[in-house]
Structures are given as C-alpha cells and as structure tokens.
Amino acid sequence: MKRLSKERRIWLIAHQKRIERRRNLPRRKKHIKKNSQVDVLSAPEIMCFEKNYEKVAIFLKQFRKKALSSTKRKKFSVDFEPISFISPGAALVLAAELDRWRKTHNINAN
C-alpha cells in the first residue's frame, strides 16, 4: 500500500474536523409562519378496513390528495393521535402512502 503524502494527511485531518463540526452543529428547526394556514388531517380512531372501511378510505384519499397537492408548498399535518386500533392491512396501506409521499418529495428516510 502506498504511503500517504504529507499534503494528503493534512487534508484528511482537516476533512475529519469539518465533519465533526457539522455533526455538532444544532439542527435548525423549521418554523411555520404564523400567518400561513396549515391544514390538519385527523386519522380515524379505528383504522381497520373490516370494521371502519368508509372512514379509513376517506382518510387515505384525503391524505393522498393533500400529499400530491403539497407540491405547491401548501403545508399540512397529519394527526395520528386519535388512533386507538390499527389493523395490519390498514397499517400496510398507510405505510405505502407515506413512502409514496416521501419518494415524490425526495425526502430521506433517515
């Protein structure tokens, strides 16, 4: 293996310091302007296709509509707190919709 040159070692040390500084920086919080309207989409209490199909289907349809229209930078939030029960099928569909929204807006999963 070839020995690193002095310039390359200096560059690597400086690069490591830059990375450490970036990691230690506090993350900026995204603040929502007070004047902007934020739509709140509330999830149904029982998310199950067998027990509560209509409300779950309406919720997923509204979520898809708002997620696709958010390219215009209209902000919306989803309130998952009312959920007391979620079936595996509804959870899978919800996860698929969230993943679809994440991919269309180029958002990292980290």
C-alpha positions, 0 to 999 in steps of 0.5 A: 500500500502506498504511503500517504503524502504529507499534503494528503494527511493534512487534508484528511485531518482537516476533512475529519474536523469539518465533519465533526463540526457539522455533526455538532452543529444544532439542527435548525428547526423549521418554523411555520409562519404564523400567518400561513394556514396549515391544514390538519388531517385527523386519522380515524380512531379505528383504522381497520378496513373490516370494521371502519372501511368508509372512514379509513378510505376517506382518510387515505384519499384525503391524505393522498390528495393533500400529499400530491397537492403539497407540491405547491408548498401548501403545508399540512399535518397529519394527526395520528393521535386519535388512533386507538386500533390499527389493523395490519392491512390498514397499517400496510396501506398507510405505510405505502402512502407515506413512502409514496409521499416521501419518494415524490418529495425526495425526502430521506428516510433517515 
